[in-house]
Amino acid sequence: MSQMISGVKIKKLKLVCDERGRLMEILRHDDEIFAKFGQVYFTTAFPNVVKAWHYHQKQDDHFTCVKGKIRLVLYDARPKSKTYKKINEFELSLDEPILVKIPKKVYHGFKCVSPDEAIVINIPTLAYNREEPDEYRLDELDNDIPYDWRK
């Protein structure tokens, strides 16, 4: 991977397995990657579906994939950032589980790249505001981001 986008952090996760099943801690309040708690939710995507692009002005996101596999892509559109116009790609799945901290003002999206539905858990630093959503969207293909989801 090229240079990590400024403010992006990765936490390697550990899957604990025994004869009863599996357990994985995702984010703890005493983790270096933790800032504050807003809410926890999950979203899914069917095979080859893209959910992109958007960013937040006020919140950071923390993504992990707990079923299937996704390609998470980040784009730094912050003109004053040291990593302005950089793209980062991550594969998220339980095969090598990680948590990715996505800083505010960084565009992000993902594509399900597994043959089955992918389940993504997000732990944003703010709760969703239904009256004034902190989401700024672009079309997945019709935009100025130099990334092609069709690959």
N, C-alpha and C positions, 0 to 999 in steps of 0.2 A: 504494500500500500504506500501511496505517496504520503506526504506530510499530513499528520493528524490535524483536523480543523481545530482552531483555537477554542478551548472550552469544552471540547468533546472528551469524555472520559469513559474508560472501559473497566468493568469489574468482571473478572472471571468468576463464574458460578460453579458450585460443586453439587453434583447430583449424588445423593446418598441412596443406595439401593440395598434392599434385603428381600427376603422371601415374601414379605407382605406387600411390597410396592416400592415407591420412590418418594423422596422428599428433597426439596431444594429451597434454601433461603434465597430470596431475590434481593431485598433491600432492607437494611437495618438502620435505625437512627444513629448508630455509632459507626457507620461506614464513612470513609473519607468522601465518597461520592454523594452522600446524602446532604441535602440543603434544608428542605422542609417538606411536609406532607400536605398534599392537596386532596387527592383521591386515588383510588385504584380502579381501573376498568380493563376489560379485554375487548378486542375487536378481532374479527376473523376475515380471511380472504380465501376465496376459492382458487384452485390452480390457475396460474397465469394472470390473475387479476392484479391490477396496479391500483394502489391507493396513494395518490400523490397530486400535487405538491402543496405543502402548506408550512407556515411557520407561526410562532407565537411572539408577541411583544413582551409579555409579562411572565411567562412560565417556562421552565425547563421540563423536558420529558425524559423518562427513563424506560426504554423499550427492552423487552426480552421476548423470545418466542418459546412457547411451551408445547406446541404440537405442530408438526409439519416443518417447513423451512421457508424463510423469507430472505430476500435480498433487500437490506435497508440501505438507502442512499441519502447522503447529506450533501447540501450545497451551501457554501458560505457566501451570502450576498451582502455581507456587512462591509461597506467601502473602507472603513477604518481598521478592519481586522488584518492581522499579519497573514492570515490565510485566505484573504479575499479571493473569490472565484475558485477555490479548491473544492474538489469532490472527494468524499470518502464513501466506500462501499463496505458493507459488512454482511456476512451470512450468519443468520441467527437460527438456531435449532437446539434441540437437546443433545445433539451429537457432541458439540463443544459449546456448552451454554455460557453466554455472556449477557451482561446488562450494559446498554449503551446510554450514556447521558447525552442528550441533545440540548445544547444551550439555546436560550431564547434567540430569536432573529435568524436562526439557521433553518433553511428550507429542508424538509425531509419528506420521505415517502417510502413505500415498500411494495414489493411484488412477491406474491406467493410463487415459489419455485419448486415446490414439492408436488407430487402427484395427488396429494390429498389436501384438504382444507388446513390452513395454518391458523393458529391461535396466538395472538400477540397480547401480552400484558403491558400496560403503560401505567407508570406511577408519576403523574405530573405534580409539580410543586404547588399548583393552585387547583381548586375545584372548578369544574366547568360552569361558566356563567351563561345561562340560557338567554338572558336578556341582552347581554353584550358579549358574545363569544370572542375569545382571544385567538382567533384563527384568521389567517390571511392566506387565501388560496390562489393557485394558478392551475391552469389546465395541465394535465399530465404530459401532453405532447406539444401543445401550442404555447410556447414560452421561450424565454431567453436562456434557460439553463442548458448547458452543453452536455446533456445526457439523453440517451435513447433507451427507453424502457423495453423496446422490442427485441433487444439482444438477449 
